[in-house]
Amino acid sequence: MQVLLNTDTHVDGRQGMAEHLETVVKEALHRFGDHVTRVEAHVTDAVSHAKPHPTDIHCTLEARLVRLEPVIVKDHAASAHQAIQGAVDKLKRAVATAIDKHTPKHGTGLADLPPDDQE
């Protein structure tokens, strides 16, 4: 899985943030295996330091899934790390939902057995 980080000029996007992003994304999405090919993050400062606000930093994550539409989530927080973590939590749930919707279900109840096997 490829993990890409994009930041605006008001957010520090040095190597440390890229490594943090890659770690939390891969940790959160590891169970989906090869279903996720790429995650792209856009981290921006909503007010460009004009005036402080508790939810200045916005994080948008886009996950590219094999044979499915991309999944996009957003979160905002006081710091880039908090915004990334919030968006990753949302992405994990959204990817699970998208994959589950397109995964055939195999029943195990009595209604799924042939009539001769039912008691």
MODELLER restraints for C-alpha pairs under 7 A, 6 or more apart:
rsr = mdl.restraints
at = mdl.atoms
rsr.add(forms.Gaussian(group=physical.xy_distance, feature=features.Distance(at['CA:1:A'], at['CA:36:A']), mean=6.41, stdev=0.5))
rsr.add(forms.Gaussian(group=physical.xy_distance, feature=features.Distance(at['CA:1:A'], at['CA:37:A']), mean=4.83, stdev=0.5))
rsr.add(forms.Gaussian(group=physical.xy_distance, feature=features.Distance(at['CA:1:A'], at['CA:38:A']), mean=5.28, stdev=0.5))
rsr.add(forms.Gaussian(group=physical.xy_distance, feature=features.Distance(at['CA:2:A'], at['CA:37:A']), mean=6.34, stdev=0.5))
rsr.add(forms.Gaussian(group=physical.xy_distance, feature=features.Distance(at['CA:2:A'], at['CA:38:A']), mean=4.55, stdev=0.5))
rsr.add(forms.Gaussian(group=physical.xy_distance, feature=features.Distance(at['CA:2:A'], at['CA:39:A']), mean=6.28, stdev=0.5))
rsr.add(forms.Gaussian(group=physical.xy_distance, feature=features.Distance(at['CA:3:A'], at['CA:22:A']), mean=5.79, stdev=0.5))
rsr.add(forms.Gaussian(group=physical.xy_distance, feature=features.Distance(at['CA:3:A'], at['CA:38:A']), mean=5.79, stdev=0.5))
rsr.add(forms.Gaussian(group=physical.xy_distance, feature=features.Distance(at['CA:3:A'], at['CA:39:A']), mean=4.86, stdev=0.5))
rsr.add(forms.Gaussian(group=physical.xy_distance, feature=features.Distance(at['CA:3:A'], at['CA:40:A']), mean=5.86, stdev=0.5))
rsr.add(forms.Gaussian(group=physical.xy_distance, feature=features.Distance(at['CA:4:A'], at['CA:39:A']), mean=6.32, stdev=0.5))
rsr.add(forms.Gaussian(group=physical.xy_distance, feature=features.Distance(at['CA:4:A'], at['CA:40:A']), mean=4.70, stdev=0.5))
rsr.add(forms.Gaussian(group=physical.xy_distance, feature=features.Distance(at['CA:4:A'], at['CA:41:A']), mean=6.05, stdev=0.5))
rsr.add(forms.Gaussian(group=physical.xy_distance, feature=features.Distance(at['CA:5:A'], at['CA:18:A']), mean=6.10, stdev=0.5))
rsr.add(forms.Gaussian(group=physical.xy_distance, feature=features.Distance(at['CA:5:A'], at['CA:40:A']), mean=6.08, stdev=0.5))
rsr.add(forms.Gaussian(group=physical.xy_distance, feature=features.Distance(at['CA:5:A'], at['CA:41:A']), mean=4.86, stdev=0.5))
rsr.add(forms.Gaussian(group=physical.xy_distance, feature=features.Distance(at['CA:5:A'], at['CA:42:A']), mean=6.25, stdev=0.5))
rsr.add(forms.Gaussian(group=physical.xy_distance, feature=features.Distance(at['CA:6:A'], at['CA:41:A']), mean=5.89, stdev=0.5))
rsr.add(forms.Gaussian(group=physical.xy_distance, feature=features.Distance(at['CA:6:A'], at['CA:42:A']), mean=4.77, stdev=0.5))
rsr.add(forms.Gaussian(group=physical.xy_distance, feature=features.Distance(at['CA:6:A'], at['CA:43:A']), mean=6.28, stdev=0.5))
rsr.add(forms.Gaussian(group=physical.xy_distance, feature=features.Distance(at['CA:7:A'], at['CA:13:A']), mean=5.87, stdev=0.5))
rsr.add(forms.Gaussian(group=physical.xy_distance, feature=features.Distance(at['CA:7:A'], at['CA:42:A']), mean=5.69, stdev=0.5))
rsr.add(forms.Gaussian(group=physical.xy_distance, feature=features.Distance(at['CA:7:A'], at['CA:43:A']), mean=4.82, stdev=0.5))
rsr.add(forms.Gaussian(group=physical.xy_distance, feature=features.Distance(at['CA:7:A'], at['CA:44:A']), mean=5.75, stdev=0.5))
rsr.add(forms.Gaussian(group=physical.xy_distance, feature=features.Distance(at['CA:8:A'], at['CA:43:A']), mean=6.84, stdev=0.5))
rsr.add(forms.Gaussian(group=physical.xy_distance, feature=features.Distance(at['CA:8:A'], at['CA:44:A']), mean=5.32, stdev=0.5))
rsr.add(forms.Gaussian(group=physical.xy_distance, feature=features.Distance(at['CA:10:A'], at['CA:45:A']), mean=6.00, stdev=0.5))
rsr.add(forms.Gaussian(group=physical.xy_distance, feature=features.Distance(at['CA:10:A'], at['CA:48:A']), mean=6.05, stdev=0.5))
rsr.add(forms.Gaussian(group=physical.xy_distance, feature=features.Distance(at['CA:11:A'], at['CA:44:A']), mean=6.20, stdev=0.5))
rsr.add(forms.Gaussian(group=physical.xy_distance, feature=features.Distance(at['CA:11:A'], at['CA:45:A']), mean=6.27, stdev=0.5))
rsr.add(forms.Gaussian(group=physical.xy_distance, feature=features.Distance(at['CA:21:A'], at['CA:84:A']), mean=6.99, stdev=0.5))
rsr.add(forms.Gaussian(group=physical.xy_distance, feature=features.Distance(at['CA:25:A'], at['CA:88:A']), mean=6.31, stdev=0.5))
rsr.add(forms.Gaussian(group=physical.xy_distance, feature=features.Distance(at['CA:28:A'], at['CA:92:A']), mean=6.23, stdev=0.5))
rsr.add(forms.Gaussian(group=physical.xy_distance, feature=features.Distance(at['CA:29:A'], at['CA:92:A']), mean=6.20, stdev=0.5))
rsr.add(forms.Gaussian(group=physical.xy_distance, feature=features.Distance(at['CA:35:A'], at['CA:65:A']), mean=5.47, stdev=0.5))
rsr.add(forms.Gaussian(group=physical.xy_distance, feature=features.Distance(at['CA:35:A'], at['CA:66:A']), mean=5.30, stdev=0.5))
rsr.add(forms.Gaussian(group=physical.xy_distance, feature=features.Distance(at['CA:36:A'], at['CA:63:A']), mean=6.65, stdev=0.5))
rsr.add(forms.Gaussian(group=physical.xy_distance, feature=features.Distance(at['CA:36:A'], at['CA:64:A']), mean=5.80, stdev=0.5))
rsr.add(forms.Gaussian(group=physical.xy_distance, feature=features.Distance(at['CA:36:A'], at['CA:65:A']), mean=4.57, stdev=0.5))
rsr.add(forms.Gaussian(group=physical.xy_distance, feature=features.Distance(at['CA:36:A'], at['CA:66:A']), mean=6.35, stdev=0.5))
rsr.add(forms.Gaussian(group=physical.xy_distance, feature=features.Distance(at['CA:37:A'], at['CA:64:A']), mean=5.70, stdev=0.5))
rsr.add(forms.Gaussian(group=physical.xy_distance, feature=features.Distance(at['CA:37:A'], at['CA:65:A']), mean=5.95, stdev=0.5))
rsr.add(forms.Gaussian(group=physical.xy_distance, feature=features.Distance(at['CA:37:A'], at['CA:66:A']), mean=6.77, stdev=0.5))
rsr.add(forms.Gaussian(group=physical.xy_distance, feature=features.Distance(at['CA:38:A'], at['CA:63:A']), mean=5.79, stdev=0.5))
rsr.add(forms.Gaussian(group=physical.xy_distance, feature=features.Distance(at['CA:38:A'], at['CA:64:A']), mean=5.19, stdev=0.5))
rsr.add(forms.Gaussian(group=physical.xy_distance, feature=features.Distance(at['CA:39:A'], at['CA:61:A']), mean=6.69, stdev=0.5))
rsr.add(forms.Gaussian(group=physical.xy_distance, feature=features.Distance(at['CA:39:A'], at['CA:62:A']), mean=5.52, stdev=0.5))
rsr.add(forms.Gaussian(group=physical.xy_distance, feature=features.Distance(at['CA:39:A'], at['CA:63:A']), mean=4.38, stdev=0.5))
rsr.add(forms.Gaussian(group=physical.xy_distance, feature=features.Distance(at['CA:39:A'], at['CA:64:A']), mean=6.28, stdev=0.5))
rsr.add(forms.Gaussian(group=physical.xy_distance, feature=features.Distance(at['CA:40:A'], at['CA:61:A']), mean=5.69, stdev=0.5))
rsr.add(forms.Gaussian(group=physical.xy_distance, feature=features.Distance(at['CA:40:A'], at['CA:62:A']), mean=5.20, stdev=0.5))
rsr.add(forms.Gaussian(group=physical.xy_distance, feature=features.Distance(at['CA:40:A'], at['CA:63:A']), mean=6.54, stdev=0.5))
rsr.add(forms.Gaussian(group=physical.xy_distance, feature=features.Distance(at['CA:41:A'], at['CA:59:A']), mean=6.77, stdev=0.5))
rsr.add(forms.Gaussian(group=physical.xy_distance, feature=features.Distance(at['CA:41:A'], at['CA:60:A']), mean=5.67, stdev=0.5))
rsr.add(forms.Gaussian(group=physical.xy_distance, feature=features.Distance(at['CA:41:A'], at['CA:61:A']), mean=4.58, stdev=0.5))
rsr.add(forms.Gaussian(group=physical.xy_distance, feature=features.Distance(at['CA:41:A'], at['CA:62:A']), mean=6.54, stdev=0.5))
rsr.add(forms.Gaussian(group=physical.xy_distance, feature=features.Distance(at['CA:42:A'], at['CA:59:A']), mean=5.63, stdev=0.5))
rsr.add(forms.Gaussian(group=physical.xy_distance, feature=features.Distance(at['CA:42:A'], at['CA:60:A']), mean=5.13, stdev=0.5))
rsr.add(forms.Gaussian(group=physical.xy_distance, feature=features.Distance(at['CA:42:A'], at['CA:61:A']), mean=6.55, stdev=0.5))
rsr.add(forms.Gaussian(group=physical.xy_distance, feature=features.Distance(at['CA:43:A'], at['CA:57:A']), mean=6.96, stdev=0.5))
rsr.add(forms.Gaussian(group=physical.xy_distance, feature=features.Distance(at['CA:43:A'], at['CA:58:A']), mean=5.64, stdev=0.5))
rsr.add(forms.Gaussian(group=physical.xy_distance, feature=features.Distance(at['CA:43:A'], at['CA:59:A']), mean=4.49, stdev=0.5))
rsr.add(forms.Gaussian(group=physical.xy_distance, feature=features.Distance(at['CA:43:A'], at['CA:60:A']), mean=6.55, stdev=0.5))
rsr.add(forms.Gaussian(group=physical.xy_distance, feature=features.Distance(at['CA:44:A'], at['CA:57:A']), mean=5.72, stdev=0.5))
rsr.add(forms.Gaussian(group=physical.xy_distance, feature=features.Distance(at['CA:44:A'], at['CA:58:A']), mean=5.28, stdev=0.5))
rsr.add(forms.Gaussian(group=physical.xy_distance, feature=features.Distance(at['CA:44:A'], at['CA:59:A']), mean=6.59, stdev=0.5))
rsr.add(forms.Gaussian(group=physical.xy_distance, feature=features.Distance(at['CA:45:A'], at['CA:56:A']), mean=5.61, stdev=0.5))
rsr.add(forms.Gaussian(group=physical.xy_distance, feature=features.Distance(at['CA:45:A'], at['CA:57:A']), mean=4.61, stdev=0.5))
rsr.add(forms.Gaussian(group=physical.xy_distance, feature=features.Distance(at['CA:45:A'], at['CA:58:A']), mean=6.27, stdev=0.5))
rsr.add(forms.Gaussian(group=physical.xy_distance, feature=features.Distance(at['CA:46:A'], at['CA:56:A']), mean=5.16, stdev=0.5))
rsr.add(forms.Gaussian(group=physical.xy_distance, feature=features.Distance(at['CA:46:A'], at['CA:57:A']), mean=5.90, stdev=0.5))
rsr.add(forms.Gaussian(group=physical.xy_distance, feature=features.Distance(at['CA:46:A'], at['CA:58:A']), mean=6.46, stdev=0.5))
rsr.add(forms.Gaussian(group=physical.xy_distance, feature=features.Distance(at['CA:47:A'], at['CA:56:A']), mean=6.29, stdev=0.5))
rsr.add(forms.Gaussian(group=physical.xy_distance, feature=features.Distance(at['CA:54:A'], at['CA:77:A']), mean=6.54, stdev=0.5))
rsr.add(forms.Gaussian(group=physical.xy_distance, feature=features.Distance(at['CA:54:A'], at['CA:78:A']), mean=4.81, stdev=0.5))
rsr.add(forms.Gaussian(group=physical.xy_distance, feature=features.Distance(at['CA:55:A'], at['CA:76:A']), mean=5.51, stdev=0.5))
rsr.add(forms.Gaussian(group=physical.xy_distance, feature=features.Distance(at['CA:55:A'], at['CA:77:A']), mean=4.18, stdev=0.5))
rsr.add(forms.Gaussian(group=physical.xy_distance, feature=features.Distance(at['CA:55:A'], at['CA:78:A']), mean=4.65, stdev=0.5))
rsr.add(forms.Gaussian(group=physical.xy_distance, feature=features.Distance(at['CA:56:A'], at['CA:76:A']), mean=6.86, stdev=0.5))
rsr.add(forms.Gaussian(group=physical.xy_distance, feature=features.Distance(at['CA:56:A'], at['CA:77:A']), mean=6.27, stdev=0.5))
rsr.add(forms.Gaussian(group=physical.xy_distance, feature=features.Distance(at['CA:56:A'], at['CA:78:A']), mean=5.73, stdev=0.5))
rsr.add(forms.Gaussian(group=physical.xy_distance, feature=features.Distance(at['CA:57:A'], at['CA:76:A']), mean=5.44, stdev=0.5))
rsr.add(forms.Gaussian(group=physical.xy_distance, feature=features.Distance(at['CA:57:A'], at['CA:77:A']), mean=5.46, stdev=0.5))
rsr.add(forms.Gaussian(group=physical.xy_distance, feature=features.Distance(at['CA:57:A'], at['CA:78:A']), mean=5.93, stdev=0.5))
rsr.add(forms.Gaussian(group=physical.xy_distance, feature=features.Distance(at['CA:57:A'], at['CA:79:A']), mean=5.93, stdev=0.5))
rsr.add(forms.Gaussian(group=physical.xy_distance, feature=features.Distance(at['CA:57:A'], at['CA:80:A']), mean=5.87, stdev=0.5))
rsr.add(forms.Gaussian(group=physical.xy_distance, feature=features.Distance(at['CA:57:A'], at['CA:83:A']), mean=6.54, stdev=0.5))
rsr.add(forms.Gaussian(group=physical.xy_distance, feature=features.Distance(at['CA:58:A'], at['CA:75:A']), mean=5.85, stdev=0.5))
rsr.add(forms.Gaussian(group=physical.xy_distance, feature=features.Distance(at['CA:58:A'], at['CA:76:A']), mean=4.26, stdev=0.5))
rsr.add(forms.Gaussian(group=physical.xy_distance, feature=features.Distance(at['CA:58:A'], at['CA:77:A']), mean=6.70, stdev=0.5))
rsr.add(forms.Gaussian(group=physical.xy_distance, feature=features.Distance(at['CA:58:A'], at['CA:83:A']), mean=6.21, stdev=0.5))
rsr.add(forms.Gaussian(group=physical.xy_distance, feature=features.Distance(at['CA:59:A'], at['CA:74:A']), mean=5.64, stdev=0.5))
rsr.add(forms.Gaussian(group=physical.xy_distance, feature=features.Distance(at['CA:59:A'], at['CA:75:A']), mean=5.35, stdev=0.5))
rsr.add(forms.Gaussian(group=physical.xy_distance, feature=features.Distance(at['CA:59:A'], at['CA:76:A']), mean=6.03, stdev=0.5))
rsr.add(forms.Gaussian(group=physical.xy_distance, feature=features.Distance(at['CA:59:A'], at['CA:83:A']), mean=5.54, stdev=0.5))
rsr.add(forms.Gaussian(group=physical.xy_distance, feature=features.Distance(at['CA:59:A'], at['CA:84:A']), mean=5.85, stdev=0.5))
rsr.add(forms.Gaussian(group=physical.xy_distance, feature=features.Distance(at['CA:59:A'], at['CA:87:A']), mean=6.49, stdev=0.5))
rsr.add(forms.Gaussian(group=physical.xy_distance, feature=features.Distance(at['CA:60:A'], at['CA:73:A']), mean=5.76, stdev=0.5))
rsr.add(forms.Gaussian(group=physical.xy_distance, feature=features.Distance(at['CA:60:A'], at['CA:74:A']), mean=4.38, stdev=0.5))
rsr.add(forms.Gaussian(group=physical.xy_distance, feature=features.Distance(at['CA:60:A'], at['CA:75:A']), mean=6.60, stdev=0.5))
rsr.add(forms.Gaussian(group=physical.xy_distance, feature=features.Distance(at['CA:60:A'], at['CA:87:A']), mean=6.90, stdev=0.5))
rsr.add(forms.Gaussian(group=physical.xy_distance, feature=features.Distance(at['CA:61:A'], at['CA:72:A']), mean=5.62, stdev=0.5))
rsr.add(forms.Gaussian(group=physical.xy_distance, feature=features.Distance(at['CA:61:A'], at['CA:73:A']), mean=5.41, stdev=0.5))
rsr.add(forms.Gaussian(group=physical.xy_distance, feature=features.Distance(at['CA:61:A'], at['CA:74:A']), mean=6.36, stdev=0.5))
rsr.add(forms.Gaussian(group=physical.xy_distance, feature=features.Distance(at['CA:61:A'], at['CA:87:A']), mean=6.61, stdev=0.5))
rsr.add(forms.Gaussian(group=physical.xy_distance, feature=features.Distance(at['CA:62:A'], at['CA:70:A']), mean=6.50, stdev=0.5))
rsr.add(forms.Gaussian(group=physical.xy_distance, feature=features.Distance(at['CA:62:A'], at['CA:71:A']), mean=5.59, stdev=0.5))
rsr.add(forms.Gaussian(group=physical.xy_distance, feature=features.Distance(at['CA:62:A'], at['CA:72:A']), mean=4.41, stdev=0.5))
rsr.add(forms.Gaussian(group=physical.xy_distance, feature=features.Distance(at['CA:62:A'], at['CA:73:A']), mean=6.67, stdev=0.5))
rsr.add(forms.Gaussian(group=physical.xy_distance, feature=features.Distance(at['CA:63:A'], at['CA:70:A']), mean=5.54, stdev=0.5))
rsr.add(forms.Gaussian(group=physical.xy_distance, feature=features.Distance(at['CA:63:A'], at['CA:71:A']), mean=5.14, stdev=0.5))
rsr.add(forms.Gaussian(group=physical.xy_distance, feature=features.Distance(at['CA:63:A'], at['CA:72:A']), mean=6.46, stdev=0.5))
rsr.add(forms.Gaussian(group=physical.xy_distance, feature=features.Distance(at['CA:64:A'], at['CA:70:A']), mean=4.69, stdev=0.5))
rsr.add(forms.Gaussian(group=physical.xy_distance, feature=features.Distance(at['CA:64:A'], at['CA:71:A']), mean=6.69, stdev=0.5))
rsr.add(forms.Gaussian(group=physical.xy_distance, feature=features.Distance(at['CA:71:A'], at['CA:94:A']), mean=6.86, stdev=0.5))
rsr.add(forms.Gaussian(group=physical.xy_distance, feature=features.Distance(at['CA:71:A'], at['CA:95:A']), mean=6.60, stdev=0.5))
rsr.add(forms.Gaussian(group=physical.xy_distance, feature=features.Distance(at['CA:73:A'], at['CA:87:A']), mean=6.25, stdev=0.5))
rsr.add(forms.Gaussian(group=physical.xy_distance, feature=features.Distance(at['CA:73:A'], at['CA:90:A']), mean=6.49, stdev=0.5))
rsr.add(forms.Gaussian(group=physical.xy_distance, feature=features.Distance(at['CA:73:A'], at['CA:91:A']), mean=5.98, stdev=0.5))
rsr.add(forms.Gaussian(group=physical.xy_distance, feature=features.Distance(at['CA:74:A'], at['CA:87:A']), mean=5.58, stdev=0.5))
rsr.add(forms.Gaussian(group=physical.xy_distance, feature=features.Distance(at['CA:75:A'], at['CA:83:A']), mean=5.58, stdev=0.5))
rsr.add(forms.Gaussian(group=physical.xy_distance, feature=features.Distance(at['CA:75:A'], at['CA:86:A']), mean=5.84, stdev=0.5))
rsr.add(forms.Gaussian(group=physical.xy_distance, feature=features.Distance(at['CA:75:A'], at['CA:87:A']), mean=4.96, stdev=0.5))
rsr.add(forms.Gaussian(group=physical.xy_distance, feature=features.Distance(at['CA:76:A'], at['CA:83:A']), mean=4.91, stdev=0.5))
rsr.add(forms.Gaussian(group=physical.xy_distance, feature=features.Distance(at['CA:77:A'], at['CA:83:A']), mean=4.81, stdev=0.5))
rsr.add(forms.Gaussian(group=physical.xy_distance, feature=features.Distance(at['CA:110:A'], at['CA:118:A']), mean=6.40, stdev=0.5))
